Amino acid sequence: NAGVTQTPKFQVLKTGQSMTLQCAQDMNHNSMYWYRQDPGMGLRLIYYSASEGTTDKGEVPNGYNVSRLNKREFSLRLESAAPSQTSVYFCASSDSSGSTDTQYFGPGTRLTVL
Amino acid sequence: GEDVEQSLFLSVREGDSSVINCTYTDSSSTYLYWYKQEPGAGLQLLTYIFSNMDMKQDQRLTVLLNKKDKHLSLRIADTQTGDSAIYFCAESTGGFKTIFGAGTRLFVKA
C-alpha cells in the first residue's frame, strides 16, 4: 500500500518548456488535489478533482491544466513553464465520502524553472 | 475571504513543551487540522478537532480550540528532537476546500 506517489521527484526546466507531473493513489479515494508550496505562503490549491471525471479550479490555476485519467491518477501539466512556477508541488487525495476529509499527501515534486 | 495565520518560527529546548498557535477567519469551519511536514516529505495529518469540541488530547499532543476568538493551538508535551518539523494549521468548511496556514517551523534544541 504505497499511498500517494508522485513522479518525478525533481525537475529542472527552461522557460517555455512543457512537462506533466504524475500522481497516483492506491487508497480508492474519490477526491484528488494539486497544491504548490512556496516559502512563507503555505499550500495553495491549484486544481482539484472531486470525483473521477470532474476537475475544478482552485486558488491559483493560471498556467496549469489537469487530467483525472481514472480514479487512481491525476496529472498536472505545465504547457509553457515560467520562472514563477518554480515551487514544490504536492498531490493529495481524500475520501470525500468520509466525515473529516483528511488529506493524504505525496512526497512532492521540486520544480525549478530557469 | 478565508485565511489561516500562524507564526513562522518557534524554538524550544528538548524536554520542554511546545505551543504552536493559529488563528482562522471562517466561523463556519467544520474541522480544524494540524499537519506535520518533515524535511523533504509531504504533509502528514497529526490530529484534527471538530468545531463543536474545545479540546482533544492524543498522547503527547493537546489541541485547544477557542471558537469565540477563532484560535487553535497545538501543545506538544516533552518535545523531542524528532519533533523538529514544520507544523501546518488548516481549516475545512467542506466543499473540497481546505485552507492551510503558512506553517510554523519548530526547532528543538538538544
Interface residues (C-beta under 8 A of the other chain):
Chain A: V4 S31 Y33 Y35 G40 M41 G42 L43 L45 Y48 A50 D56 F90 A92 S96 T100 D101 T102 Q103 Y104 F105 G106 P107 G108
Chain B: V4 L8 Y31 Y33 G40 A41 G42 L43 Q44 L45 Y48 F88 S92 G94 F96 K97 T98 F100 G101 A102 G103
